[in-house]
């Protein structure tokens, strides 16, 4: 989406009960059509709770379309699939091993979207699984955005295109019609950004670059798998030099140890250049968000690394609204104080022994090599990593 569009309502959503109660409520209150697409959908307790809600919607004659990623949801029960289809739910997997979608090796459906009746939607980075819900341990730290209004028609068309393998033309036509009818609103503005590099969609990456360039007072990044390329690192350095306060919240606990080691390889760069680094330690970090100057925020599925930029299909929701951004900023300030440890250079130097340096160097360069193998043959221009 090229422009910001006025929403009737926007709200910050948190992983845990907050997200799943809203998700179930949206499904239960749907009347006509429901589009649901996600990367991971586990058939555990949380997943089956959502399965039952989808079946209830289908029983009310709601048209239900569910698409899950074949790799991310590889454990999705065949018995449950049969049950969904028998219940009247339109179901398919994105990019099974043998399909027209799988010719792009590694390309995954990574976005998380549910939109009901073209009027209400949940987007973000939260998958359907017990680990994102409240239980004996704290849920993985992640976020979403609740959006209501005509702008949600965009997400409905996006999901419909993906499910039915259509072109993006209907999206372009919708944008032209809605933007022309928009007044010059100043609050509750949203824009849905897509990243699908294989299909020449680089909206999220380009938006991040623009936001970092324009930052004047503060940059806050929440990132679960943070491996920024050379261009983004240069922009962070330039921001610090012009007096912008930069905060990066990373995983103290991660579900992918090798990525955390690769992230740590760049700590020298951050600390040397006075970039504030915090590690969230209360649960696994899975959030993907950024706040700039307390007047712009983005939340979604996009990780700042090569997989999200070049391989996966991603979606972020950008918001221009003072109330929303202030709420999110206050929340981030709170988790920094209550659940994060700042990485201090003196402490970091103590743990940075020879073995640690070798491990982080190997992890970082493994991912650089993986990027070159997966991406360079597709025509990516070489960029300094």
FIDO-382273 format. One record per residue (C-alpha): residue in three letters; x, y, z. Coordinates in nm, 4 decimals, always signed. Example, Ala and Ser with C-alpha at 12.3 -4.5 7.8 and 13.67 -1.06 7.14 Angstrom:
// residues 2
DRENTI    aa         c1         c2         c3
DRENTI   Ala    +1.2300    -0.4500    +0.7800
DRENTI   Ser    +1.3670    -0.1060    +0.7140
***
This chain:
// residues 385
DRENTI    aa         c1         c2         c3
DRENTI   Unk    +0.0000    +0.0000    +0.0000
DRENTI   Unk    +0.1555    +0.3280    -0.1113
DRENTI   Unk    -0.0497    +0.5714    +0.0991
DRENTI   Unk    -0.1767    +0.5977    +0.4559
DRENTI   Unk    -0.5523    +0.5469    +0.4906
DRENTI   Unk    -0.7861    +0.6471    +0.7723
DRENTI   Unk    -0.9009    +0.3631    +0.9979
DRENTI   Unk    -1.2062    +0.3671    +1.2225
DRENTI   Unk    -1.0075    +0.2060    +1.5027
DRENTI   Unk    -0.6535    +0.0869    +1.5692
DRENTI   Unk    -0.5248    -0.0872    +1.8785
DRENTI   Unk    -0.2086    -0.2476    +2.0103
DRENTI   Unk    -0.2362    -0.6227    +2.0692
DRENTI   Unk    -0.0081    -0.8365    +2.2863
DRENTI   Unk    +0.0814    -1.2038    +2.2634
DRENTI   Unk    -0.0955    -1.4155    +2.5219
DRENTI   Unk    -0.4617    -1.4044    +2.6206
DRENTI   Unk    -0.5063    -1.0573    +2.4715
DRENTI   Unk    -0.4349    -1.1758    +2.1171
DRENTI   Unk    -0.6176    -1.5079    +2.1283
DRENTI   Unk    -0.9295    -1.3691    +2.2951
DRENTI   Unk    -0.9495    -1.1048    +2.0205
DRENTI   Unk    -0.8819    -1.3651    +1.7525
DRENTI   Unk    -1.1602    -1.5910    +1.8771
DRENTI   Unk    -1.3962    -1.2947    +1.9139
DRENTI   Unk    -1.3336    -1.1823    +1.5546
DRENTI   Unk    -1.4050    -1.5343    +1.4279
DRENTI   Unk    -1.7190    -1.5719    +1.6402
DRENTI   Unk    -1.8593    -1.2334    +1.5336
DRENTI   Unk    -1.7931    -1.2802    +1.1602
DRENTI   Unk    -2.1043    -1.2907    +0.9434
DRENTI   Unk    -2.0088    -1.3276    +0.5779
DRENTI   Unk    -1.6460    -1.4049    +0.4975
DRENTI   Unk    -1.3293    -1.4784    +0.6903
DRENTI   Unk    -0.9742    -1.4838    +0.5531
DRENTI   Unk    -0.7062    -1.6353    +0.7767
DRENTI   Unk    -0.3431    -1.6843    +0.6743
DRENTI   Unk    -0.0516    -1.7677    +0.9023
DRENTI   Unk    +0.2936    -1.9216    +0.9056
DRENTI   Unk    +0.2631    -2.1515    +1.2083
DRENTI   Unk    -0.0653    -2.3128    +1.3082
DRENTI   Unk    -0.0110    -2.5884    +1.5633
DRENTI   Unk    -0.2851    -2.8332    +1.6509
DRENTI   Unk    -0.2077    -2.8020    +2.0216
DRENTI   Unk    -0.4535    -2.6732    +2.2822
DRENTI   Unk    -0.4434    -2.3151    +2.1519
DRENTI   Unk    -0.4639    -2.4271    +1.7899
DRENTI   Unk    -0.7627    -2.6541    +1.8499
DRENTI   Unk    -0.9401    -2.3700    +2.0286
DRENTI   Unk    -0.9098    -2.1647    +1.7084
DRENTI   Unk    -1.0021    -2.4640    +1.4892
DRENTI   Unk    -1.3282    -2.5011    +1.6813
DRENTI   Unk    -1.4017    -2.1294    +1.6386
DRENTI   Unk    -1.3456    -2.1594    +1.2618
DRENTI   Unk    -1.5803    -2.4577    +1.2472
DRENTI   Unk    -1.8460    -2.2590    +1.4348
DRENTI   Unk    -1.8148    -1.9805    +1.1784
DRENTI   Unk    -1.8516    -2.2244    +0.8892
DRENTI   Unk    -2.1611    -2.3712    +1.0568
DRENTI   Unk    -2.3141    -2.0202    +1.0454
DRENTI   Unk    -2.2553    -2.0209    +0.6680
DRENTI   Unk    -1.9597    -1.7846    +0.6906
DRENTI   Unk    -1.7213    -1.8393    +0.3992
DRENTI   Unk    -1.3997    -1.9390    +0.5757
DRENTI   Unk    -1.0649    -1.9473    +0.3929
DRENTI   Unk    -0.7658    -2.0816    +0.5857
DRENTI   Unk    -0.4152    -2.0936    +0.4378
DRENTI   Unk    -0.1116    -2.2068    +0.6369
DRENTI   Unk    +0.2497    -2.2380    +0.5334
DRENTI   Unk    +0.3488    -2.5943    +0.4414
DRENTI   Unk    +0.6849    -2.5669    +0.6167
DRENTI   Unk    +0.5939    -2.3566    +0.9198
DRENTI   Unk    +0.2846    -2.5704    +0.9839
DRENTI   Unk    +0.4340    -2.9036    +0.8761
DRENTI   Unk    +0.2991    -3.0726    +1.1901
DRENTI   Unk    -0.0609    -2.9659    +1.1242
DRENTI   Unk    -0.2691    -3.2796    +1.1766
DRENTI   Unk    -0.4088    -3.4527    +0.8668
DRENTI   Unk    -0.7069    -3.5537    +1.0774
DRENTI   Unk    -0.7753    -3.1889    +1.1576
DRENTI   Unk    -0.7407    -3.0926    +0.7894
DRENTI   Unk    -1.0025    -3.3511    +0.6972
DRENTI   Unk    -1.2277    -3.2247    +0.9755
DRENTI   Unk    -1.1937    -2.8632    +0.8550
DRENTI   Unk    -1.2757    -2.9506    +0.4962
DRENTI   Unk    -1.5712    -3.1662    +0.6033
DRENTI   Unk    -1.6964    -2.8673    +0.8048
DRENTI   Unk    -1.7046    -2.6571    +0.4882
DRENTI   Unk    -1.3833    -2.4611    +0.5409
DRENTI   Unk    -1.1739    -2.3778    +0.2349
DRENTI   Unk    -0.8259    -2.4971    +0.3282
DRENTI   Unk    -0.4903    -2.5119    +0.1573
DRENTI   Unk    -0.1194    -2.5091    +0.2338
DRENTI   Unk    +0.1139    -2.2548    +0.0821
DRENTI   Unk    +0.4078    -2.3990    -0.1106
DRENTI   Unk    +0.3963    -2.7727    -0.0494
DRENTI   Unk    +0.6980    -2.9642    -0.1775
DRENTI   Unk    +0.5477    -3.0133    -0.5224
DRENTI   Unk    +0.3602    -2.7009    -0.6330
DRENTI   Unk    +0.4015    -2.3987    -0.8591
DRENTI   Unk    +0.4865    -2.1932    -0.5482
DRENTI   Unk    +0.7729    -2.4224    -0.4442
DRENTI   Unk    +0.9822    -2.3451    -0.7533
DRENTI   Unk    +1.1171    -2.0467    -0.5566
DRENTI   Unk    +1.3277    -2.2424    -0.3076
DRENTI   Unk    +1.2881    -2.1189    +0.0475
DRENTI   Unk    +0.9971    -1.8828    -0.0250
DRENTI   Unk    +0.7544    -1.8977    +0.2653
DRENTI   Unk    +0.4209    -1.7454    +0.3616
DRENTI   Unk    +0.5389    -1.5667    +0.6754
DRENTI   Unk    +0.2683    -1.3053    +0.7259
DRENTI   Unk    -0.0044    -1.3422    +0.9890
DRENTI   Unk    -0.3419    -1.1988    +0.8885
DRENTI   Unk    -0.7041    -1.2540    +0.9806
DRENTI   Unk    -0.9708    -1.0293    +0.8305
DRENTI   Unk    -1.3450    -1.0657    +0.8845
DRENTI   Unk    -1.6212    -0.9253    +0.6643
DRENTI   Unk    -1.3682    -0.6863    +0.5064
DRENTI   Unk    -1.4083    -0.4606    +0.8131
DRENTI   Unk    -1.1927    -0.5854    +1.1000
DRENTI   Unk    -0.8449    -0.7373    +1.0978
DRENTI   Unk    -0.5603    -0.8608    +1.3127
DRENTI   Unk    -0.2066    -0.8422    +1.1753
DRENTI   Unk    +0.1360    -0.8819    +1.3328
DRENTI   Unk    +0.3893    -1.1475    +1.4178
DRENTI   Unk    +0.1896    -1.3826    +1.6405
DRENTI   Unk    +0.1412    -1.7416    +1.5232
DRENTI   Unk    -0.1223    -1.9878    +1.6468
DRENTI   Unk    +0.0504    -2.2027    +1.9070
DRENTI   Unk    +0.0619    -2.2550    +2.2827
DRENTI   Unk    +0.3991    -2.0788    +2.3082
DRENTI   Unk    +0.2359    -1.7486    +2.2079
DRENTI   Unk    -0.0415    -1.7949    +2.4619
DRENTI   Unk    -0.0412    -1.7667    +2.8395
DRENTI   Unk    +0.0429    -2.0872    +3.0217
DRENTI   Unk    +0.2760    -2.2036    +3.2940
DRENTI   Unk    +0.5504    -1.9912    +3.1438
DRENTI   Unk    +0.5214    -1.6406    +3.0017
DRENTI   Unk    +0.4211    -1.6313    +2.6341
DRENTI   Unk    +0.6736    -1.5419    +2.3689
DRENTI   Unk    +0.7015    -1.1645    +2.3437
DRENTI   Unk    +0.5243    -1.0502    +2.0276
DRENTI   Unk    +0.2770    -0.7919    +1.9024
DRENTI   Unk    -0.0112    -0.7331    +1.6672
DRENTI   Unk    -0.2417    -0.4539    +1.5555
DRENTI   Unk    -0.6222    -0.4547    +1.5554
DRENTI   Unk    -0.7591    -0.2476    +1.2665
DRENTI   Unk    -1.1205    -0.1647    +1.1897
DRENTI   Unk    -1.2694    +0.0168    +0.8916
DRENTI   Unk    -1.2864    +0.0226    +0.5151
DRENTI   Unk    -0.9074    -0.0013    +0.4970
DRENTI   Unk    -0.9394    -0.3716    +0.5895
DRENTI   Unk    -1.0761    -0.4379    +0.2406
DRENTI   Unk    -0.7141    -0.4180    +0.1265
DRENTI   Unk    -0.6206    -0.7131    +0.3472
DRENTI   Unk    -0.9206    -0.9123    +0.2271
DRENTI   Unk    -0.8136    -0.8656    -0.1352
DRENTI   Unk    -0.4517    -0.9442    -0.0465
DRENTI   Unk    -0.5516    -1.2730    +0.1192
DRENTI   Unk    -0.7926    -1.3609    -0.1599
DRENTI   Unk    -0.5189    -1.3036    -0.4186
DRENTI   Unk    -0.2770    -1.5242    -0.2256
DRENTI   Unk    -0.5273    -1.8029    -0.1635
DRENTI   Unk    -0.6504    -1.8128    -0.5239
DRENTI   Unk    -0.3071    -1.7328    -0.6780
DRENTI   Unk    -0.4331    -1.4164    -0.8434
DRENTI   Unk    -0.2359    -1.1137    -0.9611
DRENTI   Unk    -0.1975    -0.7952    -0.7564
DRENTI   Unk    -0.4103    -0.5900    -1.0001
DRENTI   Unk    -0.7200    -0.5807    -0.7726
DRENTI   Unk    -0.5043    -0.4311    -0.4957
DRENTI   Unk    -0.3836    -0.1527    -0.7249
DRENTI   Unk    -0.7394    -0.0729    -0.8325
DRENTI   Unk    -0.8571    -0.0669    -0.4704
DRENTI   Unk    -0.5773    +0.1692    -0.3676
DRENTI   Unk    -0.6634    +0.4126    -0.6446
DRENTI   Unk    -1.0293    +0.4186    -0.5487
DRENTI   Unk    -0.9821    +0.4517    -0.1711
DRENTI   Unk    -0.7023    +0.7088    -0.1738
DRENTI   Unk    -0.9023    +0.9368    -0.4029
DRENTI   Unk    -1.1909    +0.9302    -0.1553
DRENTI   Unk    -0.9807    +0.9946    +0.1547
DRENTI   Unk    -0.9929    +1.3285    +0.3338
DRENTI   Unk    -0.6753    +1.4789    +0.4773
DRENTI   Unk    -0.6940    +1.2881    +0.8043
DRENTI   Unk    -0.4317    +1.3486    +1.0722
DRENTI   Unk    -0.4905    +1.0552    +1.3060
DRENTI   Unk    -0.5670    +0.6827    +1.2994
DRENTI   Unk    -0.3770    +0.6462    +0.9749
DRENTI   Unk    -0.2548    +0.3028    +0.8684
DRENTI   Unk    -0.0708    +0.1575    +0.5738
DRENTI   Unk    -0.0219    -0.2126    +0.5051
DRENTI   Unk    +0.3247    -0.2793    +0.3628
DRENTI   Unk    +0.4209    -0.5962    +0.1738
DRENTI   Unk    +0.7608    -0.7533    +0.1249
DRENTI   Unk    +0.7789    -1.0232    -0.1431
DRENTI   Unk    +1.1084    -0.9610    -0.3204
DRENTI   Unk    +1.0556    -1.2446    -0.5676
DRENTI   Unk    +0.7415    -1.0617    -0.6839
DRENTI   Unk    +0.9192    -0.7224    -0.6852
DRENTI   Unk    +0.7546    -0.6033    -0.3646
DRENTI   Unk    +1.0031    -0.4299    -0.1308
DRENTI   Unk    +0.7675    -0.1975    +0.0524
DRENTI   Unk    +0.8675    -0.2840    +0.4078
DRENTI   Unk    +1.2422    -0.2655    +0.3509
DRENTI   Unk    +1.2119    +0.0630    +0.1618
DRENTI   Unk    +0.9862    +0.2040    +0.4322
DRENTI   Unk    +1.2396    +0.1101    +0.7018
DRENTI   Unk    +1.5160    +0.2846    +0.5079
DRENTI   Unk    +1.3072    +0.5989    +0.4698
DRENTI   Unk    +1.2070    +0.6014    +0.8372
DRENTI   Unk    +1.5657    +0.5586    +0.9587
DRENTI   Unk    +1.6866    +0.8384    +0.7308
DRENTI   Unk    +1.4179    +1.0764    +0.8563
DRENTI   Unk    +1.4507    +1.0019    +1.2288
DRENTI   Unk    +1.5209    +1.3213    +1.4231
DRENTI   Unk    +1.5031    +1.2294    +1.7924
DRENTI   Unk    +1.4589    +0.8562    +1.8613
DRENTI   Unk    +1.4684    +0.5106    +1.7041
DRENTI   Unk    +1.3446    +0.2034    +1.8896
DRENTI   Unk    +1.3760    -0.1380    +1.7266
DRENTI   Unk    +1.2288    -0.4614    +1.8613
DRENTI   Unk    +1.3677    -0.7529    +1.6648
DRENTI   Unk    +1.3755    -1.1257    +1.7221
DRENTI   Unk    +1.6266    -1.2212    +1.4518
DRENTI   Unk    +1.8217    -0.9000    +1.3937
DRENTI   Unk    +2.0870    -0.9227    +1.1225
DRENTI   Unk    +2.0822    -0.5780    +0.9580
DRENTI   Unk    +2.2643    -0.5292    +0.6301
DRENTI   Unk    +2.5360    -0.2724    +0.5762
DRENTI   Unk    +2.2916    -0.0042    +0.4611
DRENTI   Unk    +2.0817    -0.0233    +0.7750
DRENTI   Unk    +2.3911    -0.0250    +0.9984
DRENTI   Unk    +2.5169    +0.2894    +0.8230
DRENTI   Unk    +2.1814    +0.4597    +0.8787
DRENTI   Unk    +2.1862    +0.3696    +1.2483
DRENTI   Unk    +2.5382    +0.5107    +1.2760
DRENTI   Unk    +2.4358    +0.8288    +1.0914
DRENTI   Unk    +2.1372    +0.8689    +1.3243
DRENTI   Unk    +2.3579    +0.8480    +1.6338
DRENTI   Unk    +2.5976    +1.1037    +1.4888
DRENTI   Unk    +2.3156    +1.3556    +1.4442
DRENTI   Unk    +2.1991    +1.3066    +1.8035
DRENTI   Unk    +1.9221    +1.0492    +1.7630
DRENTI   Unk    +1.8811    +0.8096    +2.0563
DRENTI   Unk    +1.8864    +0.4531    +1.9236
DRENTI   Unk    +1.7532    +0.1598    +2.1264
DRENTI   Unk    +1.7531    -0.2003    +2.0051
DRENTI   Unk    +1.5724    -0.4728    +2.2011
DRENTI   Unk    +1.6998    -0.8192    +2.1142
DRENTI   Unk    +1.6488    -1.1725    +2.2374
DRENTI   Unk    +1.8093    -1.2737    +2.5627
DRENTI   Unk    +1.6377    -1.6069    +2.5016
DRENTI   Unk    +1.5862    -1.7235    +2.1443
DRENTI   Unk    +1.4352    -2.0287    +1.9799
DRENTI   Unk    +1.7194    -2.0257    +1.7233
DRENTI   Unk    +2.0533    -2.0298    +1.9057
DRENTI   Unk    +2.2621    -1.9858    +1.5912
DRENTI   Unk    +2.0804    -1.6622    +1.5015
DRENTI   Unk    +2.1376    -1.5254    +1.8512
DRENTI   Unk    +2.5093    -1.5994    +1.8168
DRENTI   Unk    +2.5141    -1.4264    +1.4778
DRENTI   Unk    +2.3372    -1.1255    +1.6309
DRENTI   Unk    +2.5976    -1.1104    +1.9055
DRENTI   Unk    +2.8732    -1.0823    +1.6467
DRENTI   Unk    +2.7482    -0.7292    +1.5729
DRENTI   Unk    +2.7492    -0.6170    +1.9374
DRENTI   Unk    +3.0958    -0.4660    +1.8956
DRENTI   Unk    +2.9589    -0.2365    +1.6255
DRENTI   Unk    +2.6615    -0.1274    +1.8364
DRENTI   Unk    +2.8557    -0.0642    +2.1541
DRENTI   Unk    +3.1445    +0.1123    +1.9807
DRENTI   Unk    +2.8966    +0.3497    +1.8165
DRENTI   Unk    +2.6884    +0.4202    +2.1287
DRENTI   Unk    +2.3811    +0.2302    +2.0146
DRENTI   Unk    +2.1862    +0.1119    +2.3194
DRENTI   Unk    +2.1289    -0.2647    +2.3192
DRENTI   Unk    +1.8884    -0.4416    +2.5553
DRENTI   Unk    +1.8199    -0.8136    +2.5891
DRENTI   Unk    +1.4707    -0.9347    +2.6790
DRENTI   Unk    +1.5037    -1.2283    +2.9160
DRENTI   Unk    +1.1587    -1.3049    +3.0572
DRENTI   Unk    +1.0575    -1.5281    +2.7653
DRENTI   Unk    +1.1534    -1.5961    +2.4059
DRENTI   Unk    +1.1640    -1.2762    +2.1997
DRENTI   Unk    +0.9619    -1.2952    +1.8774
DRENTI   Unk    +0.8493    -0.9337    +1.8210
DRENTI   Unk    +0.9176    -0.7353    +1.5046
DRENTI   Unk    +0.8519    -0.3634    +1.5387
DRENTI   Unk    +0.9989    -0.0161    +1.5145
DRENTI   Unk    +0.9088    +0.3255    +1.6553
DRENTI   Unk    +1.0459    +0.6507    +1.5123
DRENTI   Unk    +1.0240    +0.9905    +1.6861
DRENTI   Unk    +0.7089    +0.8958    +1.8780
DRENTI   Unk    +0.4864    +0.9607    +1.5754
DRENTI   Unk    +0.5362    +0.6531    +1.3519
DRENTI   Unk    +0.5334    +0.2835    +1.4303
DRENTI   Unk    +0.5373    -0.0436    +1.2408
DRENTI   Unk    +0.4463    -0.3911    +1.3660
DRENTI   Unk    +0.4339    -0.7114    +1.1663
DRENTI   Unk    +0.6043    -1.0281    +1.0526
DRENTI   Unk    +0.9120    -0.8665    +0.8957
DRENTI   Unk    +1.2476    -0.9499    +1.0531
DRENTI   Unk    +1.5385    -0.7212    +0.9751
DRENTI   Unk    +1.7462    -0.9859    +0.8018
DRENTI   Unk    +1.7973    -1.1316    +0.4559
DRENTI   Unk    +1.5258    -1.3992    +0.4858
DRENTI   Unk    +1.2524    -1.1406    +0.5307
DRENTI   Unk    +1.3997    -0.9067    +0.2728
DRENTI   Unk    +1.4661    -1.1560    -0.0060
DRENTI   Unk    +1.2823    -1.4817    +0.0623
DRENTI   Unk    +0.9581    -1.4713    +0.2629
DRENTI   Unk    +0.6208    -1.3081    +0.2061
DRENTI   Unk    +0.5822    -1.0509    +0.4827
DRENTI   Unk    +0.3287    -0.7935    +0.5957
DRENTI   Unk    +0.3659    -0.5020    +0.8377
DRENTI   Unk    +0.1096    -0.2491    +0.9522
DRENTI   Unk    +0.2410    +0.1052    +0.9795
DRENTI   Unk    +0.0638    +0.3560    +1.2004
DRENTI   Unk    +0.0647    +0.7329    +1.2174
DRENTI   Unk    -0.1324    +0.8139    +1.5301
DRENTI   Unk    -0.0011    +0.9916    +1.8391
DRENTI   Unk    -0.2195    +0.7982    +2.0858
DRENTI   Unk    -0.1250    +0.4575    +1.9443
DRENTI   Unk    +0.2457    +0.5372    +1.9195
DRENTI   Unk    +0.2561    +0.6827    +2.2723
DRENTI   Unk    +0.0844    +0.3702    +2.4074
DRENTI   Unk    +0.3367    +0.1473    +2.2344
DRENTI   Unk    +0.6295    +0.3632    +2.3466
DRENTI   Unk    +0.5141    +0.3518    +2.7083
DRENTI   Unk    +0.4840    -0.0258    +2.6858
DRENTI   Unk    +0.8357    -0.0625    +2.5420
DRENTI   Unk    +0.9789    +0.1659    +2.8106
DRENTI   Unk    +0.8097    -0.0554    +3.0701
DRENTI   Unk    +0.9486    -0.3830    +2.9352
DRENTI   Unk    +1.2965    -0.2312    +2.9159
DRENTI   Unk    +1.2738    -0.1463    +3.2857
DRENTI   Unk    +1.1103    -0.4694    +3.4020
DRENTI   Unk    +1.2289    -0.7431    +3.1660
DRENTI   Unk    +1.5461    -0.6330    +2.9905
DRENTI   Unk    +1.9136    -0.6037    +3.0743
DRENTI   Unk    +2.1182    -0.3396    +2.8981
DRENTI   Unk    +2.4317    -0.4753    +2.7339
DRENTI   Unk    +2.7090    -0.2693    +2.8904
DRENTI   Unk    +3.0465    -0.2645    +2.7189
DRENTI   Unk    +3.2395    -0.3474    +3.0368
DRENTI   Unk    +3.0234    -0.6534    +3.1063
DRENTI   Unk    +3.0192    -0.7589    +2.7413
DRENTI   Unk    +3.4009    -0.7542    +2.7242
DRENTI   Unk    +3.4189    -1.0085    +3.0064
DRENTI   Unk    +3.2132    -1.2668    +2.8207
DRENTI   Unk    +3.3850    -1.1984    +2.4885
DRENTI   Unk    +3.6606    -1.4598    +2.5175
DRENTI   Unk    +3.8292    -1.6305    +2.2216
DRENTI   Unk    +3.5810    -1.9190    +2.2127
DRENTI   Unk    +3.2880    -1.6742    +2.2154
DRENTI   Unk    +3.4391    -1.4659    +1.9337
DRENTI   Unk    +3.4933    -1.7747    +1.7174
DRENTI   Unk    +3.1369    -1.8981    +1.7764
DRENTI   Unk    +2.9776    -1.5647    +1.6875
DRENTI   Unk    +3.2023    -1.5176    +1.3830
DRENTI   Unk    +3.1133    -1.8646    +1.2524
DRENTI   Unk    +2.7406    -1.8096    +1.3100
DRENTI   Unk    +2.7383    -1.4689    +1.1425
DRENTI   Unk    +2.9342    -1.5857    +0.8389
DRENTI   Unk    +2.7214    -1.8991    +0.8099
DRENTI   Unk    +2.4160    -1.6788    +0.7595
DRENTI   Unk    +2.6028    -1.4578    +0.5139
DRENTI   Unk    +2.6930    -1.7673    +0.3132
DRENTI   Unk    +2.3360    -1.8961    +0.3343
DRENTI   Unk    +2.2120    -1.5629    +0.2036
DRENTI   Unk    +2.4458    -1.5774    -0.0946
DRENTI   Unk    +2.3443    -1.9344    -0.1768
DRENTI   Unk    +1.9703    -1.8659    -0.1570
DRENTI   Unk    +1.9637    -1.5183    -0.3015
DRENTI   Unk    +2.2527    -1.4336    -0.5345
DRENTI   Unk    +2.1338    -1.6614    -0.8147
DRENTI   Unk    +1.8087    -1.4654    -0.8306
DRENTI   Unk    +1.9790    -1.1502    -0.9469
DRENTI   Unk    +2.0351    -0.9739    -0.6141
DRENTI   Unk    +2.2900    -0.6984    -0.6456
DRENTI   Unk    +2.5801    -0.7479    -0.4099
DRENTI   Unk    +2.5553    -0.5305    -0.1002
DRENTI   Unk    +2.7968    -0.5024    +0.1871
DRENTI   Unk    +2.6782    -0.7132    +0.4758
***
